[in-house]
Amino acid sequence: MKLKNLKGTSKNKCSCNSWLKHWLNTTGETSLPDYCGEKSCMEKPTDGAHVIKVDSTDKDWYIVPLCHEHNENVDEFELFSGVKLAPASVSKTCK
């Protein structure tokens, strides 16, 4: 699945205390992936990145764990198949 980072979202907050914790809480995963969500990257995920799907009618925002370099990248990227998308809507997901 192709995704693209959303820029200007760094001030967005949720009650989970971090976007990586939000990803864990929302997906039900018990730990972060070993590697960045970009399919060819072997770096550790450090950022909960706000992304949108490319070439999709779904315009919702999602969170995925990425390394800082890929979180700063403005190019489209391919998501590793084992990484889940977490809805970024705090009104629907955070308690």
Backbone hydrogen bonds, N-H to C=O, Kabsch-Sander energy under -0.5 kcal/mol:
donor,donor_aa,acceptor,acceptor_aa,energy
3,L,77,F,-2.9
4,K,52,I,-2.0
6,L,50,H,-2.8
12,N,9,T,-1.8
17,N,14,C,-1.3
22,H,18,S,-2.1
23,W,19,W,-2.1
24,L,20,L,-2.2
25,N,21,K,-3.1
26,T,22,H,-2.6
27,T,23,W,-2.5
28,G,24,L,-1.7
36,C,43,E,-2.7
37,G,65,P,-1.9
39,K,78,E,-2.8
41,C,38,E,-2.1
46,T,66,L,-1.9
47,D,66,L,-2.9
49,A,47,D,-1.0
49,A,64,V,-2.9
51,V,49,A,-0.5
51,V,62,Y,-2.8
52,I,4,K,-2.1
54,V,2,K,-2.5
59,K,57,T,-0.8
62,Y,51,V,-2.5
63,I,86,A,-2.9
64,V,49,A,-1.8
66,L,47,D,-2.7
66,L,64,V,-0.5
71,N,67,C,-2.0
72,E,68,H,-1.6
73,N,69,E,-0.7
77,F,3,L,-2.4
79,L,1,M,-2.9
80,F,37,G,-3.5
83,V,80,F,-2.0
84,K,82,G,-0.5
86,A,63,I,-2.0
88,A,61,W,-2.1
90,V,88,A,-0.8
92,K,89,S,-0.8
93,T,89,S,-1.3
94,C,90,V,-1.7
